[in-house]
Amino acid sequence: MLTWQQQTTVTNNRSARASVVVHPNAETMSEAGSDEFDDERSKLGEYEGDRNEAGERHGVGKALLPNGDVYQGQYERGKRQGEGTYCFKNGSRYVGDYYQNLKHGQGTFYYPDGSKYEGSWVEDLRQGRGVYTYSNGDTYDGEWLHHVRHGQGTYHYYETGSKYKGSWVNGKMESAGEFIHPNHRYMGNFVNNNPYGPGKYVFDSGCEQHGEFHHAEQDVAEGEWGELASTAIVTWIPKCVTGLTLWTPGKETSAGEKETAPAKEEAESQPA
């Protein structure tokens, strides 16, 4: 029996890192220097542009805010509303729609580390459909909720060419999905970014290996705040080898009930 990490290494040495690694803290990357100013403070700083009869910023204008950020675009009754560009003093930049001073609608956010997000925003949060391109070249194309990956989406690993396609919950791989490598793929259920339960490996040669992933928790040293951290040891238990079969997400394949293949054939088809 091989662990999830060991299997990927044997089949494709380069895909080992792609098996379970998702860009760390990607969904919570800093937006330091955020354009969160209340109405009173937004009146400070320098402003050039249109105003309405009440003297409020209204129309098109450019503002240099007290913290050094710069906004250029549309205003309505004193608030950023419509299309605009907001440049943060830390190098970040947002180009897109605003509503009531909040990023809302379609827009692109460029982060200081070179990553960017293009897609839908709801009240200053990534929400809806969007594409995040990370600084290491990885991409996530899919659904977002409250600033994190949530729903259906595909995460592509730039270095290895592998990708995960399936369900996400609160930024993690959860429920039905498939991990696609250059010469094979794994199809099954995921829990906390790891495969769990019944599933199958599908090889380009035209055969499948059915089995189950089991998890075993292993305690490690206490964390910074005194809590016990734990890590899951993921182990693949093969059952049988078959020809290509239909896979129904979230359900165990009927092939698992078939007679186990000879040990030699099973060993030769063991995934990486």
DATA-V801506 format. One record per residue. N is the residue number from 1. RES is the residue in three letters. PSI is psi in whole degrees, 0 to 359 (* if undefined). Layout:
BEGIN
N|RES|PSI, N|RES|PSI
END
This chain:
BEGIN
1|MET|135, 2|LEU|150, 3|THR|164, 4|TRP|317, 5|GLN|317, 6|GLN|320, 7|GLN|313, 8|THR|323, 9|THR|319, 10|VAL|317, 11|THR|317, 12|ASN|101, 13|ASN|326, 14|ARG|341, 15|SER|3, 16|ALA|314, 17|ARG|337, 18|ALA|345, 19|SER|318, 20|VAL|1, 21|VAL|123, 22|VAL|144, 23|HIS|121, 24|PRO|131, 25|ASN|28, 26|ALA|319, 27|GLU|353, 28|THR|24, 29|MET|146, 30|SER|140, 31|GLU|49, 32|ALA|145, 33|GLY|29, 34|SER|154, 35|ASP|45, 36|GLU|92, 37|PHE|140, 38|ASP|172, 39|ASP|321, 40|GLU|314, 41|ARG|331, 42|SER|345, 43|LYS|346, 44|LEU|171, 45|GLY|191, 46|GLU|144, 47|TYR|135, 48|GLU|122, 49|GLY|194, 50|ASP|151, 51|ARG|158, 52|ASN|185, 53|GLU|336, 54|ALA|0, 55|GLY|5, 56|GLU|154, 57|ARG|122, 58|HIS|119, 59|GLY|226, 60|VAL|134, 61|GLY|176, 62|LYS|130, 63|ALA|135, 64|LEU|110, 65|LEU|160, 66|PRO|330, 67|ASN|3, 68|GLY|352, 69|ASP|156, 70|VAL|132, 71|TYR|134, 72|GLN|121, 73|GLY|209, 74|GLN|145, 75|TYR|155, 76|GLU|116, 77|ARG|46, 78|GLY|358, 79|LYS|151, 80|ARG|122, 81|GLN|127, 82|GLY|206, 83|GLU|141, 84|GLY|169, 85|THR|125, 86|TYR|118, 87|CYS|121, 88|PHE|150, 89|LYS|342, 90|ASN|2, 91|GLY|348, 92|SER|158, 93|ARG|136, 94|TYR|131, 95|VAL|114, 96|GLY|206, 97|ASP|146, 98|TYR|152, 99|TYR|121, 100|GLN|47, 101|ASN|1, 102|LEU|147, 103|LYS|120, 104|HIS|118, 105|GLY|221, 106|GLN|136, 107|GLY|165, 108|THR|128, 109|PHE|123, 110|TYR|122, 111|TYR|158, 112|PRO|332, 113|ASP|3, 114|GLY|352, 115|SER|165, 116|LYS|155, 117|TYR|130, 118|GLU|118, 119|GLY|211, 120|SER|143, 121|TRP|144, 122|VAL|113, 123|GLU|53, 124|ASP|5, 125|LEU|146, 126|ARG|119, 127|GLN|133, 128|GLY|214, 129|ARG|136, 130|GLY|162, 131|VAL|124, 132|TYR|122, 133|THR|118, 134|TYR|163, 135|SER|336, 136|ASN|4, 137|GLY|349, 138|ASP|155, 139|THR|148, 140|TYR|125, 141|ASP|109, 142|GLY|207, 143|GLU|148, 144|TRP|152, 145|LEU|125, 146|HIS|42, 147|HIS|359, 148|VAL|161, 149|ARG|125, 150|HIS|121, 151|GLY|214, 152|GLN|135, 153|GLY|166, 154|THR|126, 155|TYR|120, 156|HIS|128, 157|TYR|115, 158|TYR|316, 159|GLU|321, 160|THR|339, 161|GLY|356, 162|SER|162, 163|LYS|152, 164|TYR|133, 165|LYS|118, 166|GLY|213, 167|SER|144, 168|TRP|143, 169|VAL|119, 170|ASN|43, 171|GLY|0, 172|LYS|154, 173|MET|121, 174|GLU|145, 175|SER|211, 176|ALA|136, 177|GLY|176, 178|GLU|140, 179|PHE|117, 180|ILE|121, 181|HIS|171, 182|PRO|325, 183|ASN|5, 184|HIS|171, 185|ARG|154, 186|TYR|134, 187|MET|125, 188|GLY|204, 189|ASN|152, 190|PHE|146, 191|VAL|122, 192|ASN|46, 193|ASN|2, 194|ASN|148, 195|PRO|146, 196|TYR|135, 197|GLY|198, 198|PRO|145, 199|GLY|188, 200|LYS|150, 201|TYR|132, 202|VAL|122, 203|PHE|149, 204|ASP|341, 205|SER|347, 206|GLY|13, 207|CYS|167, 208|GLU|149, 209|GLN|122, 210|HIS|149, 211|GLY|203, 212|GLU|147, 213|PHE|131, 214|HIS|146, 215|HIS|142, 216|ALA|123, 217|GLU|137, 218|GLN|121, 219|ASP|144, 220|VAL|189, 221|ALA|158, 222|GLU|148, 223|GLY|183, 224|GLU|328, 225|TRP|16, 226|GLY|359, 227|GLU|154, 228|LEU|119, 229|ALA|153, 230|SER|155, 231|THR|145, 232|ALA|130, 233|ILE|117, 234|VAL|123, 235|THR|132, 236|TRP|129, 237|ILE|104, 238|PRO|150, 239|LYS|311, 240|CYS|166, 241|VAL|133, 242|THR|178, 243|GLY|184, 244|LEU|135, 245|THR|165, 246|LEU|136, 247|TRP|127, 248|THR|115, 249|PRO|134, 250|GLY|357, 251|LYS|146, 252|GLU|136, 253|THR|149, 254|SER|342, 255|ALA|336, 256|GLY|342, 257|GLU|353, 258|LYS|165, 259|GLU|140, 260|THR|139, 261|ALA|160, 262|PRO|149, 263|ALA|320, 264|LYS|313, 265|GLU|320, 266|GLU|318, 267|ALA|320, 268|GLU|333, 269|SER|5, 270|GLN|127, 271|PRO|162, 272|ALA|*
END
